[in-house]
Amino acid sequence: MRSFFGISLATVVLAASAVSQTLFVDDTVASGLSLTHTPVVGHPTWAMLPGAAVGDFNRDGWPDLYAISGGTTPDKLFINQGGGIFVDEAAQWGLTDHLYAAGACVGDFNRDGWLDIYVVSAGDTVNGAIPNGSRLYQNNGNGTFTDVAQAAGVAFAAGCGCSKTACWADYDHDGWLDLFVTANDLSSNPNRLYHNNQDGTFTDVTVQARLNLVGTVWGLTCSFTDFDGDRWPELFVAGDYGSSQYYVNDRDGGFTPSTHTLQDIDQPSAMGIATGDFDEDGDIDFHLSDIHWPMTNLKGSRLLINDGDHHFSEQGGAAGVNATGWAWGNAATDIDNDGLLDIIVTNGWTQMQWQNYPTKVFYNTGNMLYVELSAWCGLVHYGNGRGMIKWDPDQDGDEDILIVGNGEPLSYFRNDLGNGNAWLRVSFDTSTNGSLAPDGFGTSVRATVNGRTLLRQVDSSISHLSQHELVAHFGFGPGVTQVDELRIEWADGFDTVLKNVAVNQALTVVAPEPLDCSALVRGQLATLTLSGAQSGERVWFLSSLVGLGLSPPVAQLGGLRIDLLPPVNIAGNSIANADGVASLSANIPATVPTIPVYLQSVIRRGSTAELSIKSNHLTRIIQ
């Protein structure tokens, strides 16, 4: 059989046939997404830009879009009117500055239920290029934004205009979103980690978190992603000139560099990150966009496959996804809902051979082999692409693609999938659980259908200068009517398991508080119940009569600090049943006074208890 770049011609033909019912249609004009990136005179480092970010800013259930204009006009705030039709409402929402913006990210930093926008900017047309020009647009919940970056302490941008993008994550598991900002510069610590102080302000903790970034990283893109399955996100910083860095989360507020465990990570020049379980082995891998120029020894984009213990092997060449051109934004997306993650990469640069270079669609044929099929599926874009977004603004169950180009109009490709493959989109409401970050940041989801388990993770969702929709999207192929088991693995260590979930729906899962307790009535039986444990785990139930507060580290729990003030009493323990539920019942003595009791449960995990977890805490008054 004749080979086509290592893949048989028969495979190419079959792949083209399979994707023939996946048709991308350029719907930019009809959707109302009218914006041409036009860098204003004096805009620094404009050639690498721009980006965009997706979020449901008015919480009407339809994803909206913040898109960077270049400064000639204010950035656009496209509000989805329903069905993927947009109207620019930036002026009504108070977004009127002409920014020297680069990238943007979306997250509810103050836990008020409304998505805020962080914009990395080198200044504006009024003040010029300044070192404190970034914006933190706080969503007021009434159709307006207020810039609070200065007051929050996150206005910094590298004075050279080199700050590029940012990403949100709850890296320390306190339930509040923290912020990392990249800069394509080595001086004066321009790559920064900001810790959320839970009062509307942030503190630069780059040094305290043991991130050796000064003079090290020409940062372009960042992502917080849980790569080792311990539910604590690692930090990957994609860097120019072979300077990318990978940091393991130490679960104590700090990180340890482990860049040496990633094969070929020192190759220039990393632009975008696309995370996903490409080989379906139950952990997260990532695609790293780069320049493919063999005559200059630039090997192209990489596909870093997670081999466990923070070791990654480079398989981009073998898989057929390295020849991407001068690559920028990328996305891991299942374009035909067959369950296999495909890869889309946009390209372009000012040099002759990269001008009007096509966006590439690498279709996953299975067994870690990809075929480039952009023309077959109708996603035809020749231009100067930079940012890329995967989203479903028309909510028809397949993921569409937005390309944000340099010096060119937005390009919105609507996916008109016609093969009938089953799908499921899962989003998260964590407002009822204070230990979890808003909107499910850090949540992993495993969907099992007919013995096949697919993993998706809501991580920072960042590509080059852009942020994808905060949704876990699954495709299942033909003939599927339900998901046998949908396991939501919350960042706090507890799980929610749903059985026999109907497909072809957008599902919002509300995060429960794991620990509950019946009323404490003198002379009666009271029951503590812990849900979301793993079957067979021993759950310990604790109480205190003193109050709530962060305890000293508990050695028996690997240094975990519980929320009960000493002395702490062990009320008892119980083994979680097959459904992950453990309970403990006890009689409340008739003679005890009517006093408050403070309750919490813990589970010892890990060979040295290093993965131990704690539940929410409760306050109950003895009646």
Secondary structure, 3 states (H helix, E strand, C coil): CCEECCEEHHHHHHHHHHCCCCCEEECHHHHCCCCECCECCCCCCHHHCCCEEEECCCCCCCCEEEECCCECCCCEEEEECCCCCEEECCCCCCCCCCEEEEEEEEECCCCCCCCEEEEEEEEECCCEECCCCCEEEEECCCCCEEECHHHHCCCCCCCCCCEEEEEEECCCCCCCCEEEEEEECCCCCCCEEEEECCCCCEEECCCCCCCCCCCCCEEEEEEEECCCCCCCCEEEEEEECCCCEEEEECCCCCEEECHHHECCCCCCCCCCEEEECCCCCCCCEEEECCEEEHHHCEECCEEEEEEECCEEEECHHHHCCCCCCEEEEEEEECCCCCCCCEEEEEECCCCHHHCCEECEEEEEEECCEEEECHHHHCCCCEECEEEEEEECCCCCCCCEEEEEECCCECEEEEECCCCCCEEEEEEEECCCCCCCCHHHCCEEEEEEECCEEEEEEECCCEECCEECCCCEEEEEECCCCEEEEEEEECCCCCEEEEEEEECCEEEEEECCCCEEECCCCCCCEEEEEECCCCCCCEEEEEEECCCECCCCCEHHHCCECCCECCCEEEEEEEECCCCCCEEEEEECCCCCCCCEEEEEEEECCCCCCCCCEECCCEEEECC
